[in-house]
Amino acid sequence: MHNNFKKLTLAAAVAAVTFASQANAGGYQINEQSVSGQGYGHAGRSSNVNDATIVFGNPAGMSFLDRAQITAGGTFLSVDTDISNVSANRTLDAGVAQGGAPVGTQVPIGAIPGTNDGDMVPGTLVPFA
């Protein structure tokens, strides 16, 4: 029994070392529910009551909003990469691949506040706020 555990541990360690290089190609992540959430680095996104986007992570958070809100936004990505002179090695200081990076244009996301009286009076949109 003890010998089987050592063999299993050794096999798991060898597999982890063998396939660890596959984790280097992570790409980029698009995790955008709101600009206010991006400003916090998405830390505490479900507990910071800034605008109506709290409903995405914490629906009960809308009870803390003092008036009705509508939040809208969009993101435009124009991804065009041209990668050349790519090489790989297993050292930590290997550098980065030569070539282009994804480009895009950030579209501001803002909230339109209203009142609880049933009249959605548009407020102001502040880009990149």
C-alpha positions in Angstrom: 0.0 0.0 0.0 2.7 2.4 1.0 4.8 1.5 -2.1 1.7 2.1 -4.4 1.4 5.6 -2.9 5.0 6.4 -3.7 4.6 5.2 -7.2 1.4 7.3 -7.7 3.1 10.4 -6.2 6.1 9.9 -8.5 3.9 9.4 -11.5 2.0 12.6 -10.7 5.2 14.6 -10.2 6.6 13.3 -13.6 3.3 14.2 -15.4 3.3 17.7 -13.8 6.9 18.4 -14.9 6.3 16.9 -18.3 3.2 18.9 -19.2 4.0 22.1 -17.3 5.3 23.8 -20.4 1.9 23.6 -22.0 0.6 26.1 -19.4 2.9 28.9 -20.8 0.5 29.7 -23.7 -2.3 31.3 -21.7 -3.4 34.0 -24.1 -5.4 36.9 -22.8 -8.7 37.0 -20.9 -11.7 39.2 -21.6 -13.5 39.6 -18.3 -15.4 42.8 -18.6 -18.7 43.4 -16.8 -18.1 47.1 -16.0 -15.5 49.8 -16.2 -15.9 50.3 -12.4 -15.1 46.7 -11.9 -12.0 47.0 -14.1 -10.8 49.9 -12.0 -10.8 47.7 -8.9 -9.1 44.9 -10.9 -12.3 42.9 -10.3 -11.4 42.6 -6.6 -14.6 42.7 -4.5 -16.7 43.1 -7.6 -19.7 41.4 -5.9 -19.5 43.6 -2.8 -18.7 47.1 -4.1 -22.0 48.9 -4.8 -21.0 51.4 -7.4 -23.7 51.0 -10.0 -26.2 48.5 -11.4 -23.5 46.1 -12.6 -23.4 44.6 -9.1 -26.4 42.5 -10.1 -24.1 40.4 -12.3 -22.1 39.0 -9.4 -24.5 39.7 -6.5 -28.2 40.1 -7.3 -29.0 41.0 -3.7 -26.7 44.0 -4.1 -29.4 45.9 -6.0 -31.1 46.5 -2.7 -28.3 48.9 -1.8 -28.9 51.1 -4.9 -30.7 54.3 -3.9 -32.5 54.7 -7.3 -33.2 52.7 -10.4 -30.3 52.4 -12.8 -29.5 51.0 -16.2 -26.0 50.1 -17.1 -25.0 49.5 -20.7 -21.6 49.1 -22.3 -19.7 47.4 -25.1 -16.2 46.5 -26.1 -14.8 46.5 -29.6 -11.9 44.2 -30.3 -10.0 44.4 -33.5 -7.6 41.5 -33.2 -4.9 41.4 -35.9 -1.7 39.6 -35.0 1.4 38.9 -37.1 3.7 36.7 -35.1 7.1 35.9 -36.6 10.5 34.7 -35.3 8.9 32.6 -32.6 11.1 30.3 -30.6 10.7 28.4 -27.3 12.9 27.1 -24.6 12.3 26.0 -21.0 14.3 28.7 -19.1 12.6 31.4 -17.1 14.4 34.3 -18.9 13.4 33.2 -22.4 12.0 36.6 -23.3 8.9 37.0 -25.4 7.9 36.2 -29.0 8.6 38.7 -31.6 5.6 40.1 -33.4 2.4 42.1 -33.0 0.0 42.3 -30.1 -3.8 42.3 -30.2 -5.1 45.8 -30.8 -8.5 47.2 -30.0 -10.5 50.3 -29.0 -12.0 50.6 -25.6 -15.6 51.7 -25.6 -16.7 53.4 -22.3 -19.3 51.8 -20.2 -21.5 54.1 -18.0 -24.6 54.0 -16.0 -27.8 56.0 -16.6 -29.3 56.7 -13.1 -33.0 57.4 -12.5 -35.3 57.8 -9.6 -37.5 55.3 -7.8 -40.6 57.3 -8.7 -41.0 55.5 -12.0 -39.6 58.2 -14.3 -36.2 57.1 -15.7 -34.6 60.5 -16.0 -31.3 60.1 -17.8 -28.4 61.5 -15.9 -24.9 62.0 -17.2 -22.6 59.6 -18.9 -19.0 60.0 -17.8 -16.7 58.1 -20.2 -13.9 56.1 -18.5 -15.1 57.0 -15.0 
